[in-house]
């Protein structure tokens, strides 16, 4: 069985953050955050690491 992988939006909701708060916490614009959620952009490594630190989830459990 594959490990559970959470999307950026699922992580945001689990942290009880607004999209604006999440974008700010990940040091990106709201527009960039929305493009990532919509699958129009991929997360940069630095953004993924920031999400990992914020969520305290192992990198392998974050769906990119």
C-alpha positions as CSV (number, residue, x, y, z in Angstrom):
1,X,0.0,0.0,0.0
2,X,1.2,3.5,-0.8
3,X,1.9,5.9,2.0
4,X,-0.7,8.6,2.5
5,X,0.1,11.7,0.5
6,X,-1.6,15.0,1.3
7,X,-2.2,17.8,-1.2
8,X,-1.2,21.4,-0.4
9,X,-4.9,22.2,0.0
10,X,-5.5,19.3,2.4
11,X,-2.5,20.4,4.5
12,X,-3.8,24.0,4.5
13,X,-7.2,22.9,5.7
14,X,-5.7,20.7,8.4
15,X,-3.7,23.7,9.6
16,X,-6.9,25.8,9.6
17,X,-5.3,28.5,7.5
18,X,-6.8,30.7,4.8
19,X,-5.3,30.6,1.3
20,X,-3.8,34.0,1.9
21,X,-2.2,32.9,5.2
22,X,-0.8,29.7,3.6
23,X,0.6,31.7,0.7
24,X,2.3,34.1,3.0
25,X,3.7,31.3,5.2
26,X,5.2,29.7,2.1
27,X,6.6,33.1,1.0
28,X,4.6,33.2,-2.3
29,X,1.9,35.3,-3.8
30,X,-1.7,34.2,-3.5
31,X,-1.8,34.0,-7.3
32,X,1.1,31.5,-7.3
33,X,-0.5,29.5,-4.5
34,X,-3.7,29.3,-6.5
35,X,-1.8,28.2,-9.7
36,X,-0.2,25.4,-7.7
37,X,-3.5,24.2,-6.2
38,X,-5.1,24.2,-9.7
39,X,-2.2,22.2,-11.1
40,X,-1.0,25.0,-13.4
41,X,2.4,25.3,-11.6
42,X,4.7,23.0,-9.7
43,X,6.1,23.8,-6.3
44,X,9.7,24.9,-6.2
45,X,12.0,22.9,-3.9
46,X,12.3,25.9,-1.5
47,X,8.5,26.1,-1.3
48,X,8.2,22.3,-0.7
49,X,10.7,22.6,2.1
50,X,8.8,25.5,3.7
51,X,5.6,23.4,3.5
52,X,7.4,20.5,5.1
53,X,8.6,22.7,8.0
54,X,5.2,24.4,8.4
55,X,3.2,21.1,8.4
56,X,5.8,18.9,10.1
57,X,5.0,16.2,7.6
58,X,7.7,14.0,6.0
59,X,8.5,15.2,2.5
60,X,7.4,11.8,1.1
61,X,3.8,12.4,2.5
62,X,3.4,15.7,0.6
63,X,1.8,15.3,-2.9
64,X,3.5,17.5,-5.4
